[in-house]
Amino acid sequence: MTHLLLPAPAAAALPPGPQTVAAAFDTFPTARSQAPVVARLYAEAMGERYPHEVAADSSAD
């Protein structure tokens, strides 16, 4: 008779700590600020009215 070896049950996932939550929250804005496509899309959409002195990934977004 052959016994199947089952994996040990995984420990219950702990809720993320404050640093983990903050890091996850910051992931999107960080990636977005490093992608030049955002500034190009804003500039294209606004045409001559686009304020080049204000970065599209800044808090003025």
Secondary structure, DSSP 8 states (H G I E B T S, - for coil): -----------------HHHHHHHHHHHHHHHHT-HHHHHHHHHHHGGG--TTS-TTSTT-
